[in-house]
Amino acid sequence: MGFNFLTLTKTELTRLIASFILGVIIGATLLNLFVGHQIDQLIYEKEELKSNLKNQTAQLEQLEESLAEERKKIIQKLQVKIETDLDKHITQELKQKIFNLLKSLIGREIDTIDGNLIAETLDGRIIIIEGNEYQLDLLWFMIQPEAIVSFEIKKE
């Protein structure tokens, strides 16, 4: 059988395609036989590592909780949330001014903070930015190690 470029008969073309498909099938089968065990082992190791990670994460959380209970609880972080339709630059400045009012809370023990006093001080307070007055309406205030204060702002 001579192979001339683009001069194959139908039977020669069929044999060529059949040989190619048979080669692909045999190659895939041999690849599966040689690599299948390694893939199975890698999948097993991955699941084992996931399980170990889950167990160690749970242990770490329990240890952190027990350590946190032993220490005095203090405010470590303060987050200011503002609900408003105002310009993002004004909102950013309002957040900064509110944070400056409350930054003295960071580092204080949670048990010593009077939440009612803080709420009464902030609710209805007026802040002036660029000659405009903005009134703070306190929505909620959460006193915890990561304290969160939420306001609604009204332009006066």
Backbone as CSV, one residue per row, in Angstrom:
resi,resn,N_x,N_y,N_z,CA_x,CA_y,CA_z,C_x,C_y,C_z
1,MET,0.843,-1.162,0.000,0.000,0.000,0.000,0.892,1.230,0.000
2,GLY,0.863,1.949,-1.051,1.643,3.169,-1.164,0.826,4.335,-0.653
3,PHE,1.503,5.231,0.009,0.800,6.378,0.588,1.082,7.612,-0.247
4,ASN,0.120,8.021,-1.004,0.227,9.236,-1.804,-0.663,10.287,-1.170
5,PHE,-0.144,11.479,-1.124,-0.869,12.559,-0.462,-2.176,12.858,-1.195
6,LEU,-3.282,12.833,-0.467,-4.630,13.112,-0.949,-5.106,12.161,-2.045
7,THR,-4.533,10.987,-2.077,-5.008,9.996,-3.041,-5.321,8.693,-2.319
8,LEU,-6.156,8.782,-1.304,-6.541,7.592,-0.547,-7.909,7.132,-1.020
9,THR,-8.028,5.843,-1.082,-9.344,5.305,-1.421,-10.175,5.258,-0.151
10,LYS,-11.431,4.961,-0.331,-12.343,4.930,0.810,-11.921,3.864,1.820
11,THR,-11.520,2.705,1.413,-11.124,1.630,2.325,-9.818,1.982,3.035
12,GLU,-8.873,2.599,2.325,-7.616,3.005,2.959,-7.864,4.091,4.006
13,LEU,-8.736,5.029,3.677,-9.079,6.092,4.628,-9.772,5.510,5.862
14,THR,-10.659,4.560,5.654,-11.363,3.908,6.761,-10.377,3.163,7.658
15,ARG,-9.428,2.436,7.039,-8.411,1.714,7.813,-7.536,2.687,8.605
16,LEU,-7.177,3.805,7.973,-6.348,4.801,8.639,-7.074,5.404,9.839
17,ILE,-8.329,5.761,9.669,-9.118,6.320,10.779,-9.329,5.271,11.863
18,ALA,-9.619,4.031,11.490,-9.819,2.957,12.465,-8.535,2.706,13.252
19,SER,-7.397,2.723,12.568,-6.107,2.521,13.252,-5.845,3.655,14.238
20,PHE,-6.150,4.884,13.806,-5.964,6.033,14.700,-6.840,5.912,15.946
21,ILE,-8.115,5.587,15.754,-9.042,5.456,16.886,-8.612,4.305,17.793
22,LEU,-8.191,3.199,17.215,-7.716,2.066,18.017,-6.478,2.455,18.814
23,GLY,-5.571,3.225,18.213,-4.378,3.691,18.925,-4.739,4.605,20.088
24,VAL,-5.717,5.494,19.876,-6.154,6.378,20.957,-6.748,5.559,22.093
25,ILE,-7.576,4.576,21.770,-8.207,3.738,22.810,-7.154,2.955,23.579
26,ILE,-6.211,2.353,22.879,-5.156,1.590,23.554,-4.288,2.513,24.412
27,GLY,-3.953,3.698,23.878,-3.143,4.658,24.641,-3.863,5.125,25.902
28,ALA,-5.149,5.429,25.803,-5.913,5.868,26.973,-6.008,4.757,28.010
29,THR,-6.177,3.521,27.545,-6.257,2.382,28.469,-4.935,2.183,29.204
30,LEU,-3.824,2.240,28.478,-2.520,2.071,29.116,-2.221,3.223,30.084
31,LEU,-2.587,4.440,29.690,-2.403,5.588,30.573,-3.201,5.409,31.854
32,ASN,-4.431,4.942,31.736,-5.277,4.703,32.904,-4.676,3.630,33.804
33,LEU,-4.122,2.584,33.211,-3.510,1.519,34.006,-2.280,2.012,34.769
34,PHE,-1.446,2.833,34.117,-0.215,3.291,34.757,-0.451,4.441,35.739
35,VAL,-1.364,5.334,35.445,-1.535,6.545,36.241,-2.714,6.437,37.211
36,GLY,-3.625,5.522,36.969,-4.829,5.398,37.797,-4.527,5.212,39.268
37,HIS,-3.550,4.358,39.594,-3.195,4.117,40.997,-2.644,5.388,41.648
38,GLN,-1.813,6.131,40.920,-1.256,7.375,41.464,-2.351,8.407,41.704
39,ILE,-3.283,8.524,40.778,-4.393,9.472,40.947,-5.234,9.076,42.150
40,ASP,-5.506,7.792,42.290,-6.275,7.314,43.443,-5.550,7.640,44.751
41,GLN,-4.241,7.446,44.784,-3.452,7.745,45.977,-3.473,9.243,46.283
42,LEU,-3.348,10.088,45.260,-3.374,11.536,45.460,-4.742,12.011,45.961
43,ILE,-5.809,11.437,45.454,-7.149,11.791,45.933,-7.302,11.399,47.399
44,TYR,-6.805,10.218,47.750,-6.877,9.776,49.140,-6.100,10.720,50.056
45,GLU,-4.878,11.090,49.640,-4.060,11.993,50.451,-4.711,13.369,50.591
46,LYS,-5.326,13.858,49.522,-6.008,15.147,49.573,-7.152,15.113,50.588
47,GLU,-7.954,14.077,50.563,-9.067,13.956,51.518,-8.549,13.818,52.949
48,GLU,-7.459,13.102,53.109,-6.855,12.947,54.439,-6.368,14.297,54.964
49,LEU,-5.715,15.073,54.101,-5.235,16.397,54.502,-6.391,17.342,54.814
50,LYS,-7.479,17.264,54.043,-8.668,18.072,54.334,-9.221,17.732,55.714
51,SER,-9.275,16.460,56.006,-9.787,16.015,57.304,-8.892,16.517,58.436
52,ASN,-7.583,16.396,58.264,-6.651,16.893,59.282,-6.789,18.394,59.480
53,LEU,-6.939,19.137,58.380,-7.101,20.586,58.461,-8.365,20.950,59.220
54,LYS,-9.458,20.240,58.945,-10.714,20.505,59.635,-10.574,20.248,61.141
55,ASN,-9.936,19.144,61.491,-9.750,18.811,62.905,-8.873,19.839,63.614
56,GLN,-7.780,20.235,62.978,-6.878,21.195,63.599,-7.502,22.585,63.689
57,THR,-8.323,22.945,62.705,-9.021,24.225,62.757,-9.997,24.243,63.930
58,ALA,-10.712,23.147,64.124,-11.649,23.059,65.251,-10.896,23.142,66.583
59,GLN,-9.768,22.468,66.683,-8.972,22.535,67.906,-8.458,23.941,68.151
60,LEU,-7.988,24.604,67.099,-7.482,25.967,67.229,-8.581,26.911,67.692
61,GLU,-9.780,26.777,67.148,-10.902,27.627,67.571,-11.232,27.404,69.041
62,GLN,-11.225,26.152,69.468,-11.508,25.867,70.877,-10.436,26.459,71.784
63,LEU,-9.176,26.337,71.371,-8.092,26.895,72.177,-8.170,28.416,72.231
64,GLU,-8.498,29.054,71.103,-8.633,30.504,71.093,-9.793,30.960,71.966
65,GLU,-10.887,30.212,71.943,-12.032,30.560,72.792,-11.667,30.447,74.270
66,SER,-10.984,29.376,74.631,-10.618,29.213,76.039,-9.601,30.272,76.462
67,LEU,-8.700,30.643,75.554,-7.732,31.684,75.853,-8.429,33.039,75.991
68,ALA,-9.397,33.297,75.124,-10.137,34.564,75.183,-10.947,34.664,76.471
69,GLU,-11.456,33.555,76.961,-12.228,33.571,78.208,-11.325,33.866,79.398
70,GLU,-10.084,33.433,79.320,-9.156,33.675,80.424,-8.712,35.141,80.475
71,ARG,-8.567,35.757,79.305,-8.158,37.158,79.260,-9.356,38.053,79.510
72,LYS,-9.077,39.263,79.928,-10.136,40.252,80.058,-10.543,40.680,78.660
73,LYS,-11.822,40.834,78.471,-12.307,41.212,77.152,-12.216,42.729,76.993
74,ILE,-11.508,43.136,75.947,-11.337,44.554,75.658,-11.773,44.818,74.211
75,ILE,-12.062,46.063,73.915,-12.382,46.428,72.543,-11.068,46.526,71.778
76,GLN,-10.949,45.697,70.745,-9.727,45.646,69.957,-9.863,46.398,68.646
77,LYS,-11.086,46.506,68.148,-11.300,47.118,66.846,-12.641,47.838,66.875
78,LEU,-12.717,48.949,66.158,-13.946,49.734,66.109,-14.323,49.952,64.651
79,GLN,-15.560,49.617,64.320,-16.037,49.763,62.943,-17.248,50.686,62.936
80,VAL,-17.237,51.662,62.038,-18.335,52.623,61.906,-19.053,52.337,60.597
81,LYS,-20.368,52.111,60.688,-21.186,51.884,59.495,-22.154,53.041,59.356
82,ILE,-22.307,53.514,58.120,-23.194,54.645,57.861,-24.150,54.275,56.741
83,GLU,-25.436,54.495,56.996,-26.455,54.292,55.970,-26.926,55.664,55.517
84,THR,-26.584,56.020,54.284,-26.931,57.334,53.765,-26.865,57.337,52.247
85,ASP,-27.500,58.348,51.663,-27.444,58.527,50.215,-26.484,59.650,49.840
86,LEU,-25.704,60.101,50.774,-24.795,61.218,50.545,-23.605,60.788,49.693
87,ASP,-22.843,61.773,49.250,-21.638,61.570,48.450,-20.650,60.683,49.220
88,LYS,-19.927,59.831,48.508,-19.008,58.899,49.164,-17.871,59.624,49.882
89,HIS,-17.484,60.804,49.416,-16.416,61.550,50.077,-16.903,62.122,51.413
90,ILE,-18.127,62.602,51.429,-18.704,63.115,52.679,-18.909,61.965,53.655
91,THR,-19.376,60.827,53.142,-19.551,59.638,53.992,-18.225,59.221,54.597
92,GLN,-17.170,59.263,53.810,-15.842,58.899,54.306,-15.396,59.858,55.410
93,GLU,-15.621,61.142,55.216,-15.246,62.133,56.225,-16.083,61.961,57.499
94,LEU,-17.375,61.665,57.330,-18.237,61.418,58.499,-17.727,60.210,59.294
95,LYS,-17.385,59.143,58.584,-16.856,57.951,59.261,-15.599,58.301,60.054
96,GLN,-14.726,59.102,59.448,-13.478,59.475,60.123,-13.762,60.300,61.377
97,LYS,-14.685,61.257,61.284,-14.998,62.092,62.449,-15.651,61.276,63.560
98,ILE,-16.542,60.368,63.188,-17.191,59.507,64.194,-16.151,58.596,64.837
99,PHE,-15.252,58.050,64.016,-14.199,57.189,64.564,-13.335,57.969,65.548
100,ASN,-12.998,59.220,65.206,-12.195,60.044,66.117,-12.920,60.299,67.435
101,LEU,-14.255,60.400,67.382,-15.020,60.569,68.622,-14.960,59.320,69.502
102,LEU,-14.911,58.163,68.865,-15.025,56.891,69.600,-13.698,56.148,69.785
103,LYS,-12.599,56.672,69.234,-11.347,55.894,69.270,-10.812,55.666,70.683
104,SER,-11.266,56.455,71.646,-10.811,56.247,73.022,-11.370,54.948,73.613
105,LEU,-12.364,54.353,72.943,-12.919,53.081,73.424,-11.973,51.908,73.161
106,ILE,-11.128,52.025,72.153,-10.223,50.925,71.802,-9.239,50.719,72.947
107,GLY,-9.146,49.470,73.396,-8.245,49.125,74.489,-8.930,49.129,75.855
108,ARG,-10.157,49.604,75.935,-10.875,49.620,77.214,-11.594,48.294,77.428
109,GLU,-11.738,47.923,78.709,-12.460,46.702,79.028,-13.939,46.877,78.714
110,ILE,-14.526,45.862,78.144,-15.928,45.916,77.750,-16.833,46.111,78.966
111,ASP,-16.471,45.504,80.093,-17.307,45.602,81.301,-17.375,47.021,81.856
112,THR,-16.383,47.852,81.556,-16.346,49.192,82.132,-17.000,50.245,81.245
113,ILE,-17.479,49.864,80.078,-18.055,50.825,79.133,-19.549,50.954,79.388
114,ASP,-20.012,52.193,79.509,-21.436,52.472,79.689,-22.056,52.714,78.319
115,GLY,-22.741,51.719,77.791,-23.327,51.803,76.455,-24.405,52.858,76.351
116,ASN,-25.196,53.034,77.409,-26.258,54.047,77.383,-25.675,55.446,77.269
117,LEU,-24.603,55.706,77.984,-23.968,57.017,77.925,-23.442,57.312,76.516
118,ILE,-22.822,56.323,75.911,-22.296,56.495,74.556,-23.436,56.710,73.572
119,ALA,-24.500,55.916,73.712,-25.641,56.047,72.808,-26.283,57.420,72.938
120,GLU,-26.466,57.899,74.156,-27.086,59.204,74.354,-26.180,60.330,73.856
121,THR,-24.886,60.148,73.949,-23.944,61.161,73.485,-23.943,61.259,71.970
122,LEU,-24.042,60.136,71.285,-23.929,60.127,69.827,-25.253,60.373,69.112
123,ASP,-26.350,59.895,69.685,-27.641,60.013,69.012,-28.072,61.479,68.956
124,GLY,-28.331,61.967,67.760,-28.759,63.346,67.575,-27.613,64.340,67.468
125,ARG,-26.404,63.883,67.575,-25.242,64.773,67.500,-25.131,65.363,66.097
126,ILE,-24.680,66.581,66.002,-24.523,67.256,64.717,-23.037,67.404,64.414
127,ILE,-22.666,66.997,63.194,-21.278,67.110,62.739,-21.266,68.047,61.536
128,ILE,-20.314,68.973,61.531,-20.212,69.954,60.455,-19.061,69.578,59.529
129,ILE,-19.403,69.448,58.244,-18.398,69.145,57.219,-18.631,70.106,56.062
130,GLU,-17.570,70.847,55.712,-17.602,71.804,54.604,-18.773,72.785,54.742
131,GLY,-19.051,73.214,55.948,-20.105,74.191,56.193,-21.506,73.604,56.243
132,ASN,-21.660,72.313,56.006,-22.970,71.661,56.070,-23.091,70.894,57.374
133,GLU,-24.305,70.881,57.923,-24.556,70.168,59.176,-25.206,68.812,58.874
134,TYR,-24.691,67.789,59.534,-25.217,66.433,59.380,-25.566,65.899,60.764
135,GLN,-26.793,65.390,60.901,-27.243,64.875,62.192,-27.087,63.359,62.211
136,LEU,-26.514,62.865,63.299,-26.319,61.435,63.475,-27.546,60.844,64.158
137,ASP,-28.110,59.819,63.567,-29.168,59.049,64.221,-28.609,57.656,64.458
138,LEU,-28.369,57.327,65.715,-27.782,56.036,66.070,-28.798,54.931,65.815
139,LEU,-28.445,53.983,64.950,-29.322,52.842,64.687,-29.061,51.735,65.695
140,TRP,-27.803,51.364,65.845,-27.430,50.356,66.836,-25.940,50.456,67.147
141,PHE,-25.605,49.900,68.323,-24.236,49.974,68.830,-23.937,48.643,69.499
142,MET,-22.942,47.923,68.988,-22.613,46.617,69.517,-21.263,46.688,70.237
143,ILE,-21.284,46.418,71.541,-20.049,46.455,72.322,-19.538,45.029,72.452
144,GLN,-18.430,44.775,71.798,-17.772,43.473,71.793,-16.309,43.718,71.418
145,PRO,-15.465,42.694,71.389,-14.066,42.948,71.026,-13.906,43.672,69.680
146,GLU,-14.795,43.429,68.740,-14.808,44.183,67.498,-16.099,44.990,67.483
147,ALA,-16.078,46.146,68.146,-17.276,46.965,68.317,-17.732,47.545,66.975
148,ILE,-19.052,47.625,66.812,-19.641,48.154,65.585,-20.681,49.196,65.967
149,VAL,-20.625,50.344,65.279,-21.578,51.421,65.492,-22.222,51.715,64.146
150,SER,-23.562,51.766,64.107,-24.265,52.022,62.861,-25.116,53.280,62.995
151,PHE,-25.012,54.154,61.993,-25.726,55.422,61.995,-26.514,55.598,60.710
152,GLU,-27.566,56.407,60.840,-28.251,56.938,59.668,-27.978,58.430,59.721
153,ILE,-27.625,59.017,58.597,-27.234,60.426,58.565,-28.320,61.239,57.880
154,LYS,-28.658,62.378,58.514,-29.625,63.303,57.905,-28.922,64.648,57.727
155,LYS,-29.081,65.209,56.539,-28.485,66.526,56.272,-29.431,67.586,56.802
156,GLU,-28.892,68.518,57.593,-29.697,69.595,58.195,-29.834,70.738,57.236
